[in-house]
Amino acid sequence: MLKQKLESAPLQEILDNFPDGMFTIDTNMIIQYANPAFCRILGYPENELHGTPITDHLGDLSILDSCMTSIGESGHCNDQETIFIRKDGSIVHISKNVQALYDEQGNIHSILGSIRDMTALHQLNKELLESKYDALTKLPNRTKLLSDIEHIESPITIILLNIDSFKEVNTFYGHEIADQVLLSLGTELESYAKSIGESIIYKLPVDEYAILLKGSYSDEEIKKFISGLTHYINNKLFMIQGQEISLNVTIGVAGSNHNPNAERKRDIMAH
C-alpha cells in the first residue's frame, strides 16, 4: 500500500528526481522502496535492493540500534551519521534522517528514511585533520599551533624545546628507536606540563616541540617551569627496546601575548 502511494504521480516524479536517497523499510527492517538516488549511492539497481534487509547494507549496526531507540522514543532520528556499504564493498559515509510512519491505530507500520552522501566531506575533514597533526606522535603540529594562537582569546605563553644532538641519537640507535624517543618525549611533556596548568603540546619539525600555556604567568613562574622541565628531561632515562637513552634539551620562551599592546598572536611564531 505504501509503495503504491509512493509511486503515485506527482510524488513518484518528485522522489525519482530528489537528490537525496529516499527509502522505506517495514517493521522487519526489509527495504520496501528505494528511489534512484538511494540506488545510485549504494551502487545497486532497485530490484536488487527491494526485499533485502537494510542491515545487509549497514557498516555499523550499533548506530542502527541507537537510531531505533530514538524512533521508539520520539518517532524520528535526525542528522545521524552512519556508514553504508556499497555493492562493490566500499564504504559510504552518510548523514540520515528517519521518520516513523503510523497506521490509524497509532502503531508504526513502516519507516521512511533519507540519506545524503557525505563521503567527500568526510575525506576532506580527515585530510584537514591529518594536516594539523604530526603523523608519528599524533600531536598537533605547527600548522595547528598557528591556528590555535590565532583563535585562543586568553593570555598564552609559547615555550620551545629542542633536543640537543638528536641527529646523533638517530645515527647511533637507528630511525626506529629515534622515533620511539620522540614519542616518549611527547608523552613526558604532556604529563609534566599538566603540573603548571592548562597546556597543549605540539610537535614541530624534526626534534622540536612547543608548549602552549594558557593563562597569565609571571616571568618568575615561567623561569621556574622551564628550569624544572629542563632538569627533569635531562636527568631522565628513556627505556626504548632495552636501550637506556638520555637526552639533553634546550628550552626557551618563544613569546607571549600577556602585554595588551603585543602584536597579533600569530607573530609570536614569526621567528
Phi and psi in degrees as GROMACS dihedral restraints (atoms count N, CA, C in turn):
[ dihedral_restraints ]
;  ai    aj    ak    al  type     phi  dphi    fc
    3     4     5     6     1   -64.0    20    10
    4     5     6     7     1   -41.7    20    10
    6     7     8     9     1   -63.1    20    10
    7     8     9    10     1   -37.1    20    10
    9    10    11    12     1   -63.6    20    10
   10    11    12    13     1   -38.9    20    10
   12    13    14    15     1   -65.9    20    10
   13    14    15    16     1   -42.2    20    10
   15    16    17    18     1   -66.2    20    10
   16    17    18    19     1   -29.7    20    10
   18    19    20    21     1   -88.7    20    10
   19    20    21    22     1     0.2    20    10
   21    22    23    24     1   -75.4    20    10
   22    23    24    25     1   143.7    20    10
   24    25    26    27     1   -79.9    20    10
   25    26    27    28     1   145.7    20    10
   27    28    29    30     1   -91.9    20    10
   28    29    30    31     1     3.1    20    10
   30    31    32    33     1   -59.3    20    10
   31    32    33    34     1   -39.9    20    10
   33    34    35    36     1   -59.3    20    10
   34    35    36    37     1   -42.6    20    10
   36    37    38    39     1   -64.0    20    10
   37    38    39    40     1   -39.6    20    10
   39    40    41    42     1   -62.7    20    10
   40    41    42    43     1   -47.2    20    10
   42    43    44    45     1   -65.9    20    10
   43    44    45    46     1   -38.5    20    10
   45    46    47    48     1   -63.7    20    10
   46    47    48    49     1   -28.9    20    10
   48    49    50    51     1  -106.3    20    10
   49    50    51    52     1     3.9    20    10
   51    52    53    54     1   -70.9    20    10
   52    53    54    55     1   132.6    20    10
   54    55    56    57     1   -70.7    20    10
   55    56    57    58     1   -26.2    20    10
   57    58    59    60     1   -89.4    20    10
   58    59    60    61     1   151.6    20    10
   60    61    62    63     1   -71.2    20    10
   61    62    63    64     1   133.6    20    10
   63    64    65    66     1  -123.1    20    10
   64    65    66    67     1   138.8    20    10
   66    67    68    69     1  -151.8    20    10
   67    68    69    70     1   160.0    20    10
   69    70    71    72     1  -129.6    20    10
   70    71    72    73     1   146.6    20    10
   72    73    74    75     1  -129.4    20    10
   73    74    75    76     1   152.8    20    10
   75    76    77    78     1   -87.8    20    10
   76    77    78    79     1  -174.6    20    10
   78    79    80    81     1   -70.5    20    10
   79    80    81    82     1    -9.6    20    10
   81    82    83    84     1   -98.2    20    10
   82    83    84    85     1    11.8    20    10
   84    85    86    87     1    70.7    20    10
   85    86    87    88     1    22.5    20    10
   87    88    89    90     1   -94.3    20    10
   88    89    90    91     1   131.6    20    10
   90    91    92    93     1   -68.0    20    10
   91    92    93    94     1   124.3    20    10
   93    94    95    96     1  -103.9    20    10
   94    95    96    97     1   -26.2    20    10
   96    97    98    99     1  -152.1    20    10
   97    98    99   100     1   143.5    20    10
   99   100   101   102     1  -145.0    20    10
  100   101   102   103     1   125.7    20    10
  102   103   104   105     1   -81.2    20    10
  103   104   105   106     1   169.6    20    10
  105   106   107   108     1   -56.0    20    10
  106   107   108   109     1   -37.2    20    10
  108   109   110   111     1   -65.6    20    10
  109   110   111   112     1   -40.7    20    10
  111   112   113   114     1   -61.6    20    10
  112   113   114   115     1   -45.3    20    10
  114   115   116   117     1   -62.3    20    10
  115   116   117   118     1   -40.1    20    10
  117   118   119   120     1   -66.9    20    10
  118   119   120   121     1   -41.6    20    10
  120   121   122   123     1   -62.0    20    10
  121   122   123   124     1   -40.4    20    10
  123   124   125   126     1   -91.0    20    10
  124   125   126   127     1    -8.8    20    10
  126   127   128   129     1    77.2    20    10
  127   128   129   130     1    24.8    20    10
  129   130   131   132     1  -115.6    20    10
  130   131   132   133     1   150.3    20    10
  132   133   134   135     1   -73.7    20    10
  133   134   135   136     1   155.3    20    10
  135   136   137   138     1   -59.4    20    10
  136   137   138   139     1   -37.3    20    10
  138   139   140   141     1   -67.0    20    10
  139   140   141   142     1   -22.4    20    10
  141   142   143   144     1   -85.1    20    10
  142   143   144   145     1   -16.7    20    10
  144   145   146   147     1   -92.1    20    10
  145   146   147   148     1   -38.7    20    10
  147   148   149   150     1   -61.2    20    10
  148   149   150   151     1   128.8    20    10
  150   151   152   153     1    88.6    20    10
  151   152   153   154     1    -0.8    20    10
  153   154   155   156     1   -98.4    20    10
  154   155   156   157     1   151.3    20    10
  156   157   158   159     1   -66.8    20    10
  157   158   159   160     1   136.2    20    10
  159   160   161   162     1   -60.3    20    10
  160   161   162   163     1   -28.3    20    10
  162   163   164   165     1   -63.8    20    10
  163   164   165   166     1   -22.3    20    10
  165   166   167   168     1   -67.2    20    10
  166   167   168   169     1   -17.0    20    10
  168   169   170   171     1  -114.6    20    10
  169   170   171   172     1     8.4    20    10
  171   172   173   174     1  -102.7    20    10
  172   173   174   175     1   142.9    20    10
  174   175   176   177     1   -92.9    20    10
  175   176   177   178     1   -16.1    20    10
  177   178   179   180     1  -145.5    20    10
  178   179   180   181     1   101.1    20    10
  180   181   182   183     1   -70.5    20    10
  181   182   183   184     1   -21.2    20    10
  183   184   185   186     1   -65.2    20    10
  184   185   186   187     1   -30.5    20    10
  186   187   188   189     1   -68.4    20    10
  187   188   189   190     1   -37.4    20    10
  189   190   191   192     1   -62.5    20    10
  190   191   192   193     1   -42.3    20    10
  192   193   194   195     1   -58.6    20    10
  193   194   195   196     1   -43.0    20    10
  195   196   197   198     1   -63.9    20    10
  196   197   198   199     1   -40.8    20    10
  198   199   200   201     1   -64.9    20    10
  199   200   201   202     1   -44.5    20    10
  201   202   203   204     1   -66.3    20    10
  202   203   204   205     1   -33.1    20    10
  204   205   206   207     1   -63.2    20    10
  205   206   207   208     1   -43.3    20    10
  207   208   209   210     1   -63.5    20    10
  208   209   210   211     1   -40.6    20    10
  210   211   212   213     1   -63.8    20    10
  211   212   213   214     1   -41.3    20    10
  213   214   215   216     1   -63.4    20    10
  214   215   216   217     1   -32.2    20    10
  216   217   218   219     1   -86.2    20    10
  217   218   219   220     1   -38.6    20    10
  219   220   221   222     1  -127.1    20    10
  220   221   222   223     1    -8.6    20    10
  222   223   224   225     1    87.6    20    10
  223   224   225   226     1    -0.1    20    10
  225   226   227   228     1  -154.1    20    10
  226   227   228   229     1   166.0    20    10
  228   229   230   231     1  -145.3    20    10
  229   230   231   232     1   109.8    20    10
  231   232   233   234     1  -113.0    20    10
  232   233   234   235     1   145.5    20    10
  234   235   236   237     1    53.3    20    10
  235   236   237   238     1    41.0    20    10
  237   238   239   240     1   -94.6    20    10
  238   239   240   241     1   133.0    20    10
  240   241   242   243     1   -87.8    20    10
  241   242   243   244     1   136.0    20    10
  243   244   245   246     1  -148.4    20    10
  244   245   246   247     1  -179.2    20    10
  246   247   248   249     1  -126.3    20    10
  247   248   249   250     1   128.2    20    10
  249   250   251   252     1  -109.2    20    10
  250   251   252   253     1   156.5    20    10
  252   253   254   255     1  -110.7    20    10
  253   254   255   256     1   122.8    20    10
  255   256   257   258     1   -73.6    20    10
  256   257   258   259     1   167.1    20    10
  258   259   260   261     1   -57.5    20    10
  259   260   261   262     1   -35.0    20    10
  261   262   263   264     1   -82.6    20    10
  262   263   264   265     1     3.2    20    10
  264   265   266   267     1    92.7    20    10
  265   266   267   268     1    -8.2    20    10
  267   268   269   270     1   -75.0    20    10
  268   269   270   271     1   159.3    20    10
  270   271   272   273     1   -94.4    20    10
  271   272   273   274     1   138.2    20    10
  273   274   275   276     1  -120.3    20    10
  274   275   276   277     1   123.0    20    10
  276   277   278   279     1   -85.6    20    10
  277   278   279   280     1   126.0    20    10
  279   280   281   282     1  -124.2    20    10
  280   281   282   283     1   144.4    20    10
  282   283   284   285     1  -109.4    20    10
  283   284   285   286     1   126.7    20    10
  285   286   287   288     1  -129.8    20    10
  286   287   288   289     1   152.4    20    10
  288   289   290   291     1  -126.0    20    10
  289   290   291   292     1   133.2    20    10
  291   292   293   294     1  -131.3    20    10
  292   293   294   295     1   136.8    20    10
  294   295   296   297     1  -131.9    20    10
  295   296   297   298     1   131.8    20    10
  297   298   299   300     1   -75.2    20    10
  298   299   300   301     1   143.7    20    10
  300   301   302   303     1  -113.6    20    10
  301   302   303   304     1   134.3    20    10
  303   304   305   306     1  -113.3    20    10
  304   305   306   307     1   151.1    20    10
  306   307   308   309     1   -87.8    20    10
  307   308   309   310     1  -176.0    20    10
  309   310   311   312     1   -66.0    20    10
  310   311   312   313     1   -21.7    20    10
  312   313   314   315     1   -88.9    20    10
  313   314   315   316     1     0.7    20    10
  315   316   317   318     1    84.9    20    10
  316   317   318   319     1    14.7    20    10
  318   319   320   321     1   -97.5    20    10
  319   320   321   322     1   145.5    20    10
  321   322   323   324     1   -69.2    20    10
  322   323   324   325     1   124.6    20    10
  324   325   326   327     1  -110.9    20    10
  325   326   327   328     1   -17.3    20    10
  327   328   329   330     1  -167.2    20    10
  328   329   330   331     1   171.6    20    10
  330   331   332   333     1  -130.6    20    10
  331   332   333   334     1   129.8    20    10
  333   334   335   336     1  -103.1    20    10
  334   335   336   337     1   130.6    20    10
  336   337   338   339     1  -131.3    20    10
  337   338   339   340     1   151.5    20    10
  339   340   341   342     1  -127.5    20    10
  340   341   342   343     1   141.7    20    10
  342   343   344   345     1  -130.1    20    10
  343   344   345   346     1   148.0    20    10
  345   346   347   348     1  -129.3    20    10
  346   347   348   349     1   130.5    20    10
  348   349   350   351     1   -72.5    20    10
  349   350   351   352     1   114.7    20    10
  351   352   353   354     1  -110.9    20    10
  352   353   354   355     1    15.9    20    10
  354   355   356   357     1   -60.3    20    10
  355   356   357   358     1   -44.5    20    10
  357   358   359   360     1   -63.1    20    10
  358   359   360   361     1   -42.5    20    10
  360   361   362   363     1   -67.1    20    10
  361   362   363   364     1   -39.5    20    10
  363   364   365   366     1   -60.9    20    10
  364   365   366   367     1   -43.2    20    10
  366   367   368   369     1   -66.1    20    10
  367   368   369   370     1   -40.0    20    10
  369   370   371   372     1   -62.9    20    10
  370   371   372   373     1   -43.9    20    10
  372   373   374   375     1   -64.3    20    10
  373   374   375   376     1   -38.0    20    10
  375   376   377   378     1   -63.4    20    10
  376   377   378   379     1   -45.0    20    10
  378   379   380   381     1   -65.8    20    10
  379   380   381   382     1   -37.7    20    10
  381   382   383   384     1   -65.3    20    10
  382   383   384   385     1   -41.8    20    10
  384   385   386   387     1   -63.8    20    10
  385   386   387   388     1   -45.6    20    10
  387   388   389   390     1   -63.9    20    10
  388   389   390   391     1   -30.4    20    10
  390   391   392   393     1   -70.4    20    10
  391   392   393   394     1   -13.8    20    10
  393   394   395   396     1  -109.4    20    10
  394   395   396   397     1     7.7    20    10
  396   397   398   399     1  -133.2    20    10
  397   398   399   400     1   142.2    20    10
  399   400   401   402     1   -68.7    20    10
  400   401   402   403     1   131.7    20    10
  402   403   404   405     1   -64.4    20    10
  403   404   405   406     1   -34.5    20    10
  405   406   407   408     1   -81.1    20    10
  406   407   408   409     1   -57.7    20    10
  408   409   410   411     1   -86.2    20    10
  409   410   411   412     1   -16.6    20    10
  411   412   413   414     1    66.8    20    10
  412   413   414   415     1    10.4    20    10
  414   415   416   417     1   -78.8    20    10
  415   416   417   418     1   152.6    20    10
  417   418   419   420     1   -59.2    20    10
  418   419   420   421     1   146.6    20    10
  420   421   422   423     1  -104.3    20    10
  421   422   423   424     1  -167.3    20    10
  423   424   425   426     1   -63.7    20    10
  424   425   426   427     1   -37.5    20    10
  426   427   428   429     1   -60.0    20    10
  427   428   429   430     1   -43.1    20    10
  429   430   431   432     1   -67.7    20    10
  430   431   432   433     1   -37.3    20    10
  432   433   434   435     1   -60.7    20    10
  433   434   435   436     1   -47.5    20    10
  435   436   437   438     1   -61.8    20    10
  436   437   438   439     1   -38.9    20    10
  438   439   440   441     1   -65.3    20    10
  439   440   441   442     1   -44.0    20    10
  441   442   443   444     1   -65.0    20    10
  442   443   444   445     1   -40.8    20    10
  444   445   446   447     1   -58.4    20    10
  445   446   447   448     1   -38.8    20    10
  447   448   449   450     1   -69.4    20    10
  448   449   450   451     1   -29.6    20    10
  450   451   452   453     1  -108.0    20    10
  451   452   453   454     1   -17.8    20    10
  453   454   455   456     1   -73.4    20    10
  454   455   456   457     1   125.7    20    10
  456   457   458   459     1   -86.8    20    10
  457   458   459   460     1   -26.4    20    10
  459   460   461   462     1   -76.4    20    10
  460   461   462   463     1   162.1    20    10
  462   463   464   465     1   -58.8    20    10
  463   464   465   466     1   142.1    20    10
  465   466   467   468     1  -137.5    20    10
  466   467   468   469     1   156.4    20    10
  468   469   470   471     1  -129.6    20    10
  469   470   471   472     1   134.0    20    10
  471   472   473   474     1  -107.8    20    10
  472   473   474   475     1   123.2    20    10
  474   475   476   477     1  -114.7    20    10
  475   476   477   478     1   131.7    20    10
  477   478   479   480     1  -105.9    20    10
  478   479   480   481     1   140.9    20    10
  480   481   482   483     1  -127.6    20    10
  481   482   483   484     1   133.5    20    10
  483   484   485   486     1  -126.7    20    10
  484   485   486   487     1   133.2    20    10
  486   487   488   489     1   -81.5    20    10
  487   488   489   490     1   120.9    20    10
  489   490   491   492     1   -70.9    20    10
  490   491   492   493     1   135.0    20    10
  492   493   494   495     1    54.6    20    10
  493   494   495   496     1    39.1    20    10
  495   496   497   498     1   -66.0    20    10
  496   497   498   499     1   -27.5    20    10
  498   499   500   501     1   -59.2    20    10
  499   500   501   502     1   -34.2    20    10
  501   502   503   504     1   -69.0    20    10
  502   503   504   505     1   -37.6    20    10
  504   505   506   507     1   -61.0    20    10
  505   506   507   508     1   -45.3    20    10
  507   508   509   510     1   -60.8    20    10
  508   509   510   511     1   -44.7    20    10
  510   511   512   513     1   -69.4    20    10
  511   512   513   514     1   -43.4    20    10
  513   514   515   516     1   -75.5    20    10
  514   515   516   517     1   -44.3    20    10
  516   517   518   519     1   -97.5    20    10
  517   518   519   520     1   -19.5    20    10
  519   520   521   522     1    97.7    20    10
  520   521   522   523     1   162.7    20    10
  522   523   524   525     1   -64.0    20    10
  523   524   525   526     1   -38.5    20    10
  525   526   527   528     1   -62.7    20    10
  526   527   528   529     1   -47.6    20    10
  528   529   530   531     1   -68.6    20    10
  529   530   531   532     1   -38.8    20    10
  531   532   533   534     1   -60.6    20    10
  532   533   534   535     1   -39.6    20    10
  534   535   536   537     1   -63.6    20    10
  535   536   537   538     1   -39.6    20    10
  537   538   539   540     1   -65.6    20    10
  538   539   540   541     1   -32.4    20    10
  540   541   542   543     1   -63.2    20    10
  541   542   543   544     1   -45.0    20    10
  543   544   545   546     1   -62.0    20    10
  544   545   546   547     1   -40.7    20    10
  546   547   548   549     1   -63.2    20    10
  547   548   549   550     1   -47.5    20    10
  549   550   551   552     1   -64.7    20    10
  550   551   552   553     1   -39.5    20    10
  552   553   554   555     1   -64.8    20    10
  553   554   555   556     1   -40.6    20    10
  555   556   557   558     1   -59.2    20    10
  556   557   558   559     1   -42.1    20    10
  558   559   560   561     1   -64.0    20    10
  559   560   561   562     1   -42.9    20    10
  561   562   563   564     1   -64.1    20    10
  562   563   564   565     1   -39.9    20    10
  564   565   566   567     1   -65.5    20    10
  565   566   567   568     1   -40.9    20    10
  567   568   569   570     1   -61.4    20    10
  568   569   570   571     1   -43.3    20    10
  570   571   572   573     1   -66.8    20    10
  571   572   573   574     1   -45.0    20    10
  573   574   575   576     1   -69.1    20    10
  574   575   576   577     1   -40.8    20    10
  576   577   578   579     1   -63.8    20    10
  577   578   579   580     1   -25.1    20    10
  579   580   581   582     1   -63.4    20    10
  580   581   582   583     1   -21.2    20    10
  582   583   584   585     1   -68.2    20    10
  583   584   585   586     1   -22.9    20    10
  585   586   587   588     1   -98.1    20    10
  586   587   588   589     1   -21.0    20    10
  588   589   590   591     1   144.8    20    10
  589   590   591   592     1  -157.2    20    10
  591   592   593   594     1   -69.3    20    10
  592   593   594   595     1   127.3    20    10
  594   595   596   597     1  -152.7    20    10
  595   596   597   598     1   161.1    20    10
  597   598   599   600     1  -134.6    20    10
  598   599   600   601     1   133.7    20    10
  600   601   602   603     1  -100.2    20    10
  601   602   603   604     1   134.2    20    10
  603   604   605   606     1  -121.5    20    10
  604   605   606   607     1   143.6    20    10
  606   607   608   609     1   -99.8    20    10
  607   608   609   610     1   116.4    20    10
  609   610   611   612     1   -94.5    20    10
  610   611   612   613     1   177.3    20    10
  612   613   614   615     1   -57.3    20    10
  613   614   615   616     1   148.5    20    10
  615   616   617   618     1    58.3    20    10
  616   617   618   619     1  -105.9    20    10
  618   619   620   621     1  -117.9    20    10
  619   620   621   622     1    28.2    20    10
  621   622   623   624     1  -111.7    20    10
  622   623   624   625     1   148.0    20    10
  624   625   626   627     1  -131.2    20    10
  625   626   627   628     1   157.5    20    10
  627   628   629   630     1  -126.9    20    10
  628   629   630   631     1   143.6    20    10
  630   631   632   633     1  -118.8    20    10
  631   632   633   634     1   120.7    20    10
  633   634   635   636     1  -100.4    20    10
  634   635   636   637     1   117.5    20    10
  636   637   638   639     1  -101.8    20    10
  637   638   639   640     1   125.6    20    10
  639   640   641   642     1   -93.7    20    10
  640   641   642   643     1   138.3    20    10
  642   643   644   645     1   110.7    20    10
  643   644   645   646     1   169.3    20    10
  645   646   647   648     1   -91.9    20    10
  646   647   648   649     1   128.3    20    10
  648   649   650   651     1  -130.6    20    10
  649   650   651   652     1   143.4    20    10
  651   652   653   654     1   -74.9    20    10
  652   653   654   655     1   162.4    20    10
  654   655   656   657     1   -58.9    20    10
  655   656   657   658     1   -35.8    20    10
  657   658   659   660     1   -66.8    20    10
  658   659   660   661     1   -39.2    20    10
  660   661   662   663     1   -66.1    20    10
  661   662   663   664     1   -40.4    20    10
  663   664   665   666     1   -67.1    20    10
  664   665   666   667     1   -42.3    20    10
  666   667   668   669     1   -61.6    20    10
  667   668   669   670     1   -40.4    20    10
  669   670   671   672     1   -65.5    20    10
  670   671   672   673     1   -41.2    20    10
  672   673   674   675     1   -63.5    20    10
  673   674   675   676     1   -46.9    20    10
  675   676   677   678     1   -63.5    20    10
  676   677   678   679     1   -43.5    20    10
  678   679   680   681     1   -62.6    20    10
  679   680   681   682     1   -44.0    20    10
  681   682   683   684     1   -65.5    20    10
  682   683   684   685     1   -41.9    20    10
  684   685   686   687     1   -66.7    20    10
  685   686   687   688     1   -42.1    20    10
  687   688   689   690     1   -60.1    20    10
  688   689   690   691     1   -46.0    20    10
  690   691   692   693     1   -64.1    20    10
  691   692   693   694     1   -40.6    20    10
  693   694   695   696     1   -63.9    20    10
  694   695   696   697     1   -48.4    20    10
  696   697   698   699     1   -69.9    20    10
  697   698   699   700     1   -43.3    20    10
  699   700   701   702     1   -67.7    20    10
  700   701   702   703     1   -17.8    20    10
  702   703   704   705     1  -109.8    20    10
  703   704   705   706     1     9.4    20    10
  705   706   707   708     1   -98.4    20    10
  706   707   708   709     1   139.8    20    10
  708   709   710   711     1   -99.7    20    10
  709   710   711   712     1   122.8    20    10
  711   712   713   714     1   -92.1    20    10
  712   713   714   715     1   119.0    20    10
  714   715   716   717     1   -92.1    20    10
  715   716   717   718     1   106.5    20    10
  717   718   719   720     1  -123.6    20    10
  718   719   720   721     1   114.5    20    10
  720   721   722   723     1    49.0    20    10
  721   722   723   724     1    45.6    20    10
  723   724   725   726     1    80.2    20    10
  724   725   726   727     1     0.5    20    10
  726   727   728   729     1  -103.8    20    10
  727   728   729   730     1   131.3    20    10
  729   730   731   732     1   -89.6    20    10
  730   731   732   733     1   116.5    20    10
  732   733   734   735     1  -122.1    20    10
  733   734   735   736     1   127.9    20    10
  735   736   737   738     1  -106.9    20    10
  736   737   738   739     1   149.6    20    10
  738   739   740   741     1  -125.7    20    10
  739   740   741   742     1   152.4    20    10
  741   742   743   744     1  -118.7    20    10
  742   743   744   745     1   133.9    20    10
  744   745   746   747     1  -126.2    20    10
  745   746   747   748     1   152.3    20    10
  747   748   749   750     1  -113.6    20    10
  748   749   750   751     1   127.8    20    10
  750   751   752   753     1  -127.8    20    10
  751   752   753   754     1   136.8    20    10
  753   754   755   756     1  -153.9    20    10
  754   755   756   757     1   165.5    20    10
  756   757   758   759     1   -85.4    20    10
  757   758   759   760     1   124.6    20    10
  759   760   761   762     1   -82.6    20    10
  760   761   762   763     1   -31.3    20    10
  762   763   764   765     1   163.1    20    10
  763   764   765   766     1   172.1    20    10
  765   766   767   768     1  -152.1    20    10
  766   767   768   769     1   165.6    20    10
  768   769   770   771     1  -118.2    20    10
  769   770   771   772     1    29.1    20    10
  771   772   773   774     1   -64.6    20    10
  772   773   774   775     1   -30.7    20    10
  774   775   776   777     1   -74.0    20    10
  775   776   777   778     1   121.3    20    10
  777   778   779   780     1   -61.9    20    10
  778   779   780   781     1   -17.0    20    10
  780   781   782   783     1   -96.9    20    10
  781   782   783   784     1    10.8    20    10
  783   784   785   786     1   -66.2    20    10
  784   785   786   787     1   156.9    20    10
  786   787   788   789     1   -67.7    20    10
  787   788   789   790     1   174.9    20    10
  789   790   791   792     1   -52.8    20    10
  790   791   792   793     1   148.6    20    10
  792   793   794   795     1   -58.2    20    10
  793   794   795   796     1   -35.1    20    10
  795   796   797   798     1   -58.9    20    10
  796   797   798   799     1   -28.3    20    10
  798   799   800   801     1   -69.1    20    10
  799   800   801   802     1   -15.9    20    10
  801   802   803   804     1   -58.1    20    10
  802   803   804   805     1   -35.4    20    10
  804   805   806   807     1  -101.7    20    10
  805   806   807   808     1    17.9    20    10
  807   808   809   810     1   -67.9    20    10
  808   809   810   811     1   -15.9    20    10
